[in-house]
């Protein structure tokens, strides 16, 4: 922990899904606009060591960092809104904290003492917070869960103690709460906020700033009432107003004076904020006149949070092409009867995202076939690339029973198979896995280099021969079929440096058909769209214009 590092702790009350992650990210963006360096950390109260083995319906997307950490989706917001480079030290869970403490106890690190929540668990939490404070001015720490949840208590106790350890000038508490508008009464109600702050104060934490989530700007009278009952200044009551576009949030917070109040309370001198880039981004999003429709074919479509980074990357691609991207979510299980053509009629582009398991696979294969045959732009990510390879092998290369060994271990033509070993460039070691390996944190995870082939869609998109992208998968292209599929028109446009692993495939004589084994959505930014998403949306726009005449 640096001597001059400041800490901001963001908590949430009343109910979940108020947007603590977005609020934390927006605060980070505002502080960066003032010339400060920022990192953001998420502390999650669930007992899983990480979200890697959790069903997306339970937890939403799993976001992967360069160093291979499988993390909460909020880290995606943090990276999209700031320049922070996040990793393992930016996401801790109850399971990860307890695992560390129990391991220390087994080694005898506690010298025979009784291991307790206080001080051992809380000390471990505080140590974890300090790990994030490397060469930055501000560490923003989001506490998962809702005030009043029993599982969050050790984290809240730890951040209560942290103010004593770091000093009041170096610690700030921001509490996000709800101020609902009751239509029948014709007014907003402050009681939920009052009770949430009362709960927080009962465990020894007095919030310094309140973010009040609501659908309208709060009047000065309402702010004064909240300030009185919650023991904060009126200028510390900030309207967190609903917005049409999430990238408006920093601008709304700045309008409410949030960043000025933060630097005042932390006793920091900064330059005036420079928000021109955010203002231009919002202007471009709101001013778009043209649009494209992208069909996302997957099995987690009932919870769009499962594809959070993907949805945002498509939006970024739209911004780069001055067009709005309309998304239609197609349940791949419901088109396994061959009805994908009807479901995809309005699509200007088809995207099959990552996933696991054989549920809905034939619907995805049908979608890839529809895109290939009808020359519709196709983007396959991770599993979506593997789906494209299986479809091509079956319907172009004549391998009628081709499949992935993930879906059919007895297939005679496993064009996709379990990756048993690979070279990890980060550690310089050969990694080995098999069917009996643990599921948690055993995939090919994190950033790996890739070499591109000149003259391909991938090379033109990146304008570079060497790239680095983030991975999260167990299965891989089977090189035994590379020559046959290449002969039939499949192009391997990206490979690992050794050439052993296929990273990107394309198809000849198609305007834009590309599959990648990695997850490019994790590196897309609102003001710097990922090149593959940029070019995919451009191809979809061209297809739309040609179709409409």
N, C-alpha and C positions, 0 to 999 in steps of 0.2 A: 504494500500500500504506500503510494507516494505521499509525502508530507502535505502537498497542496491539493490532493485529490478530494473532490466533493462528491457526496452521495445523495441521490434522490430516490426515495422509496415510493412506489406507486401501488396503492391498494384499491380494492373495489368493494362496494357494499350494495345492499338491497337485493340484487339478483345478479346472475351470471350473464355473460355475453353483452356487457355494457360497452366493451371496447377498451379495456385496459392496455392491450397490446398496441392498438393503433394510437392511443393517447401517449403511451411511452415513446413510440416511434416518432410521433409528431413533436413531442418535447425535444427529442434528440435532434430532429431536423432544425428546429428553431435555435437551439443552442449552437449547432454547427454554423448556422447562418450568421451568428455573432462571432465566429472565429474560434470557437472552443472545440477541443477534441473530445469525442464522446464514445462510450461503449454502453451496451445495454445487456442486461442479464435477466433471465426468467427463472424464478424459483417455483416449482410445481409441487403441490402437496400429495400427489398420488404415489403409491408404493412401487410402481414399476420403476426399474432403474433408468429406463428411457422409454419413449413412446414407440420404439422400433417394432415391437411385436403387437401393438394395439390395433384393433380394427378401426379403419377410418371413420366408421359410423360412431365409434366411441369417442374419438379424439380429433377427427379431422386429419388434415395432411401431416405427414412426417417431413420436416424440412431438414435437408442435409447440408452440412457446412464443408468447407474445403478440407478440413482435417478429418472428416469422416464421422462427425457426431450426428446421430439421429436425434432431432430435437423437436420441440414444440413449434407449431406453425407460426407463432408470434415472432420467432426469430427471422422468419421471412419478411415480416413487416419491418423489423429493425433494420435489416440489410437494404430493403428497398427505399427506406426513408433517409438513411444515413450512409456515411462512408465507412462505418465500422466493419472490421473483419472479425467475424464471430467464429467460435469453435466450441470445444468440449467445456471450457470454463464459463460459457455463457448460458448454460442450462443445467440446473441441478434439480433433482426430485427428492422426495422423502426417501425413496428406495436407494438412491445413490448416496445420500447422506448417511443413512443407517448402515448401508453396506460398508462404507468407509470406517465408521465407528466400530462396528462389530469386528471388522478385520484387524483394527488396531487392538481391540480387546483380546483377540485370540493371539496376537503376537506378544501380548504382555506390555503394551505401551502405557497402560494406565497404572502400572505398578501395584496391581492387586486391589485398586480402589473399586468402589461400587459405581458402575457406569449408569448414569441417569440422563434424563432429558435435559435437565439443567444441572451442571454446566456442559456436559459432553456433547449432546446433540446441538445445542445452541452455539457452542464454541465452533463446532464443525461447520455450521451454517455461516457464521461470521468469517471463518477462514475461507470458505468457498466464495463469499462476496469479495473478499480482498484479492482473490486470484484474478478477478476480472480487471482489477485496477492496475493495468500495465501501460504506462506512458500516456495516460489520458487525463484530461482536466475533470471530466464528469463521468461517474458511473451511475446509470439509471437502472434500478432494480425493480422489476415487476413481480409482485407476489401473486401467484395464482390462487384461484378460488375466491370465495366471498367471505367478508367479515362475518363471523358467527359460526363458520364451519370448524368443527373440532380438529380436522386434520391440518388446518393452517396454523394452529396455535404455536407450534415450535418456531415457525418462521417469523411470526409476528413478535414473539418474545425476543428472538434474536435481533430483529431490527430495532426493537425498543432499547435493548442493551447497546446497540451499535452507536446510538447518539451519545451515550455516556462515554464510550471508548473514543469516538472520532471527534467529539465536540459539537456543540449546537451550531456553530458557524459552518460546519462541514457536512451537515446532515439536514435533509429536507423531507417532510412527509406530504405526499399529495394523495388525496382520497377521491376516487371517482364514484359518484353516486347518482341516483335517479331522482329527477323532479318531474313527475308525470303530470300531464294535462288531463283533467277529468272533464270530458265534454258535457256531461249533464249538469255539472256545476259551473262550467264556463271559466275555470281557473286552474292554475297549477297548484300542486300540493307539495309542501316542504316537509311534511311529517316523516316520510321515509328517509330523507336525508338526515333529519334530526336524530332519528333512532339509530341509523347506521353510524353516525359520528359518536353517539352515546356508547354504542357497543365498542367502538375503537378506543375511546377514552377509558373505558372500564378496564382495559388491559394495559393502560399506561401510555398510550400513543395519542398525542394531540396533533391532528393534522394541521399543517401550515397553510395549505391551499386546498380548496374544494373544486373539483371539476363536476359540474352539474349537467348530466346528460338529459337533454330535453328536446322538444321539437320546435322550440321558438326561443328567441333571445329573452332572457330574464330581465324584468324591470329593476330599477334601482331599489324600489320598495321591497321586492321579493328578495333581492340580494341582501338587503339590510336585515330582513327577518332571519334569513339563514345565518348570516354572520353573527347576529345576536345570540341565537340559540346554540350555535356550534363553536362559539368562542374564537372566531377568526375575524380579521379585518374585512370590511366590505369589498376592498380591492383584491382580496384573496378568494372571492367567490366568482368563479369563472363559468360562463355558459359554454357547455360542450354541446353545441347545437347539431342536430341531425343534418347531414349534407348529402347531396346526390352523388358526389364523387369523393372517395376517401382522401384524395390528394388535396382537397380543400381544407382538411382538418388543421394543418399548421397555420393557414391563413386565418381561420376562425379563431384559433387560440391567440394568435398575435393581435388580432383586432380587439380581443378581450383583455390584452395586456399581460398574458400569462408569462411570456419569456422575460419581460421586464421585471415582473414580480419575483421570478425565480432567481435571477441574478442579484436582485436587491437583497433577498433573504439570505442568499449564500455569500453575500459581500464580495461579489466578483465585478471587476471593471471589464467591460467588453466594448467592441465597436457596435455601431448600430446594425441591426439585422439586415441582411441582403436577401430579399425574398423574390427578386425579379424572376428567377428561374421557375419558382413554384407558381407565381402568378401567370407566367407564360404557359406553363403546363396546363393549368386549369382553363385558361382561355382557349387553348387548342382543343381540349376535350369538349368544351361546351360549344365551340364554333363549327364543329365538323358537319359537313353537308352530305357527304356520301357514306355509305355503310356496306358491310358485308355480313353474311350469316355463316357462322362456323358451327358445325355439328360436332359435339364431343361425345364419343361413343364409349361408354364405360359401365361399370356395375355399381359405382358409388354415387350415381347421379342424384339420388334422393337427398344427399347432403353435399351441397356444392362446396362446403368448407374442405371437403376431401381433395379438391383440386384448386386450392386457394392460389398458390403461386402460378399455376397454369392459367387460371382466369386472368390474373393480373398481367402475366406476360403477353397474353393475347391483346389485352387493352393497350399495353405498351407498343405492340406491333401496329395497332391501329393508330396511335398517336404519331408514330414515325411515318405513316402513310396518309395522315390527315383524314382518317375515316373512323367511323364508329364500328365497333365489332359487336354484333348481336350473337349471343350464344344460345344454342338449343342443345339440351342434354338428352341423349338417347340411351335408354336402358338396354344394354347389349343382350340381356337375357330375353327381352321381349321381341327381339328381331331374329331369334335363332330359327324361326319357322320360314325364313327367306323373305320376310317383309321389309328388309332394310332399304330396298330401292324406294318404296313408298315413304318411309320415314325420313329419307335423306333427300327428298325431291327439292327442297328449298335451300339446300346447303351449297354455299360457294366454296367451301373447303371442309375437309373431314379430318378430325384429329382423334387418334386413339391413344390415350395416355397410359401410364404405367399401372401395374396392378399385379395381383398374385392369385393363384388358384384357377381352376378350370371353369368356374361359373361364368357363363356369358361369352365364352371364347368363340364359339361358332358365329355368334352375332358380330363379333369384331372382325372375324375373317371375312364374313360377307360384306362388311363395310369397306374393308381394304380392297376387295374384289370390285365393288361398285366404283370406288375411286379410280382404280387402275383402268378398268374397261372404259369408263366414261370420261377419262382424262380430267377428272376433278382433282384439284390440289389436295395432296394427302400428306399428313405429318404424323408419323408414328414415333412415340417416345417410350423408350425402354421396352416394355411388353408390346407396345404398338409397333416397334421395329420388328420384333420377333414374329408378331402376327403377320406383318407384310411379307416376311421371308417364307412363312408357312404357306400363305396364300399363293405366292409366286411359285413355290416348289410344286404345289398341287396342280395348279391350273395352267402354268406355262411350261414348267420343266417335266411335267408328266408323272410326278411322284404322287399318285393319288392318295396314298395313306400317310403322306408327310405330316409331321407334327412336332411338337416340343415334348421332350421326355417329362416335363413338368405335368403335362396333361394326359399323356399316354406313355407309360414306361415301356410298353411292349411295341411301340410303333416301329415298323421296319426301316423308316427313314426319319431319324431324329435330327432334323436340320437345326434344331435348337436343343442344347443338352446342358446338363449340370456342369458348371465350371469347377473342376476339381483342384486346380492350382493356377496361380497367376503371380506375376512379379509385382510387388508393391514398391513403386518408385520412391515413395516417401520414406519408407523404412529400409529400403535396399534388401528386402528379404522375399523369399518365395512363400506365399500363403497357400495353405492346403485345407480343403474342406471335403466332406463327403455327406452321404445321406444321414449319417448318425450325428452330425455336428449340431451343437446348440443352435437355436434360431436367433437369439438375440445378438446383435452386433457382429455377425459372422459373414455378412455379405461383402461384396466388393463395394466399399464405401468411400466416399470423398472424391477429391479431385485427382484425375489422372491425365497424363498428356496424350495427345492424339495427333497423328500426322495425316494431312489431307492430300488428296490427289488433285493435281492441277486440271482445270477444264471441267470441273464438276460443280453442281449446285452448291455444295458445301464450301468449296474453295472460293467461289465467287461471293458467297455470303460473308465469310470471315475475312476475305482479302489477306489471307495468311496461310502459311504451310503448316504451322504448328500451333495447336490450341491446347487449352486445359479445360476440362469439364467435370462435373460432379456425377458420381455413379451411385446406384443403389440396386443391386441385382445379384442373383445367384446363377442365372442361366445365361448362356452365351451362344453365338453363332457357331455352328459345327463346321470347322474348316475342311472336313472331308467332302463337303458338298460345294465348296467355293468355286472350283473349276467348272462344274456342271452348271451351276446357276449363272455364273458369269457368261458362259457360252450362250445361254438363253436370253441374256440381256440384263441381268442384275449387275449393278456397278457397286463395288466396294470403294467408297470415296473417302473413308477415314479408318485408320487402323492404329493400334498401339505401336509405340516406337519399334518394338521387336517384330511387328507384323503378325503376331500370334492371335491377337484379338481383333475382331471386326467391330468397329465403333459406329460407322455410318454406312447405310446402303441407299442406293438410288435405283431408278429404273430408266432404261433408255427409251427414247421416243415418247416421253411423257412430259408435259409442260412443267410440273413440279410434284415430284413424288419422292419423299425422303423419310428415312427412318433412322433414328439415332439411339444407341444403347444407353446413353447418358441422359441426364435431366437438365436441359438447357434453361428451363423455367426458373431454376434456383438462382441464376445469375443475371436475369433480366431486371432492368431498372426503369422507372417511369420516364426518366430523361435520357436514357441510353438503352433503347430496346435491344434485346438479344438479336443478333443478326439472323438467326434461323426463324424466329418469330416475325421479324420485320419482313423477311422475304416471303414467308408463307402467306402473310396477310396481303402482301403486294400481289402474289400470284392469285389469291382468292379474289382480289379486287379486279384484276384483269379478266379472270373467268366470269365474274359477275357482269362486267361491262360487255363482254362478248356475248353472253347469254341474253342480255337485255337488248342487244343490238345497238 
